[in-house]
């Protein structure tokens, strides 16, 4: 066997699993390797890359369904969808450059396996909510499939929800079917200055509870906003909340005006479609936190917490660790956190998020295993894993 196994056909995947079972080997699965550093194995394992198992199998724009091999680049899928004015509504982030790799090289299988979603998560759902079906090979060497190629499918147990976020520890996906959505005609963003984190999150939560169908709600403190590529964020010298609305142009304009009246206070600014898309791509990838920063100098963590607890969690961490910089997304429910590298960061972050019932993931942290390390469902996850992979060949 070579250093990296690269199956070209689904049957090759099954042969690799059978070989691993026969030889007592462990396998570590990746799509195209863009998140390899994020999911580095804690013990030796044979690397299996699905980058050659790529290509769109079927695309039905009228049915809003696309089927592709697991190693297909997300960028290629998005380019294909754009030709028909459609999109992946869960807005998958691109973590390649954060982890020292290339931009736009993430795969469909890797995105689903990590259940990655961007700022539209609060309105459109997570990646698993758009995951309709798959074909895969489990740790017993058995090929199986679940779901279908239609948006409404209620036959059998929905294994798609289970495999989304399993990070290659239950089965090797080789074919994925996803739901796609029409792209909005227009996008607009209302920017409102806020000096304090708690004030900003309260504003975001009120906006999300309004009738204006906000599809993105984020806050960048002043030091982070100053590194944005969007001029209107850099200029004020203060923290900035961002509220996004999407749809047909008259509706977007009317809802922006209503948000400005309700939350602007005479201090707000508006971004048009082009600048809005630039801003939300930045937020999707957390670029203002890490762009231009040497990986050895700053750690990057991803925290999931109740929105109302976000400011408190960051304040607690700031009290014990200097120079913390956050981006609050999902109305405060997702916090991207940058800080100076320190061996004690992991313990402090876990304590802070556990206190409010949240969980955390080290994205770029040299002293940490790059896996989810907290959460209330570890025992259940282990039982599920033993069912799919009883001999533990998936690292």
Order of alpha helices (4+ residues) and beta strands (2+ residues): beta-alpha-beta-beta-beta-beta-alpha-beta-alpha-alpha-beta-beta-alpha-beta-beta-beta-alpha-beta-alpha-alpha-beta-alpha-beta-alpha-alpha-beta-alpha-beta-beta-alpha-beta-alpha
